[in-house]
């Protein structure tokens, strides 16, 4: 399972309503939108994701950043991979959360 959480550090609140897409190669696996707490609890939508590389595309549409993308490698498809994004007007940080 892949989950995500977006925090807008410029205003100190979760970023609600952000579209996030999950790809394996060029194939769209799923697409969601962050809830009022800035979260998407399961980007895989209950699908079993095999090991391999997956790409998260955050459609942030801010004055400087339009999209933020990250490619992650899943080695254990039974694990939970949490990928938070900290976003501010001119910087961003992505990390593996818990």
Number of C-alpha atoms within 10 A of each C-alpha: 19 21 18 22 21 25 20 17 16 11 10 10 13 19 22 18 17 18 17 21 17 23 17 17 12 9 10 12 17 16 16 19 17 19 17 13 14 21 22 24 16 17 22 18 16 9 11 10 17 13 12 13 13 22 19 21 17 22 17 18 12 12 8 11 16 10 13 17 14 14 14 15 11 18 11 13 14 12 10 14 19 19 18 19 23 17 23 17 12 10 10 14 10 16 11 11 13 9
